[in-house]
């Protein structure tokens, strides 16, 4: 259920153009709105996000944070509010009593800026939480697949085309291409939206790869592992800690650098030829 829609972008900004010459122009910019994730009436987190695909965002955040499983998706009620500081949104969900008790033990009610997927946590242990070890998925990509997936993701970014100011996350599957993608001003929000969309659509994350427009930082590895996807692709290199965590989680990390595909962990899932990829898929 959605009440009170807030547009994802606003064509209101006036900017001074200083190159090649002086002048003024109008630009469309993405909106950035506080979104409260509310479970059984209690706020667990407040994140700054683009106010689009918020049902997917709420479900994806819940899955990537280990609050719910993909097999038990709660209904999400998205409600907009007018506050003295401007529009704000609640994404309301109802979860079983045992889940609520676990949430009470790790209450998160701080506003997190879009640049950090770990904002609002209250301990260093939560920042580096244990992750599940991904099973050996029956999926393999070729080097050409990696390049094609990241290139195709660019075609699934209508909000970026309009604003030039948002990240995207997409799910790419051998033989089927890009199946679904989501956008947000926050890179981790875009990934959460994608994870939620995959769950709602009943798409198995273990049978493809997640592609990102952002860097491969720790929280992106954590969310991908929690989603159950074995391959994570991006346009820039990972951090050293992200590589160590991905290695432990049996997650393949790959990126493109100056046209070359670089594979940082679990190299066996990225091969040169389609025949080798089919062998991985049994």
Buried (B, 14 or more C-beta within 10 A) or exposed (E): EEEEEBEBBEEEEEEEEEEEEEEEEEBBBBBBBBBBBBBBEEBBBBBBBBBBBBBBBBBBBBBBBBBBEBEEBBEBBBBBBEEEEEBBBBBBBBBEEEBBEEBEEBEBEEEBEBEBBBBBBEEEEEEEEEBEEBEEBEBBBBBEBBBBBBEBBBEBBBBBEBBEBBBBBBBBBBEEBBBBBBBBBBBBBBBBBBBBBBBBEEBBBBBBBBBBBBBBBBBBBBBBBBBBBBBBBBBEBBBEEBBBBBBBBBBBBBBBEEEEBBBBBBEEBBBEEBEEBEEBEE
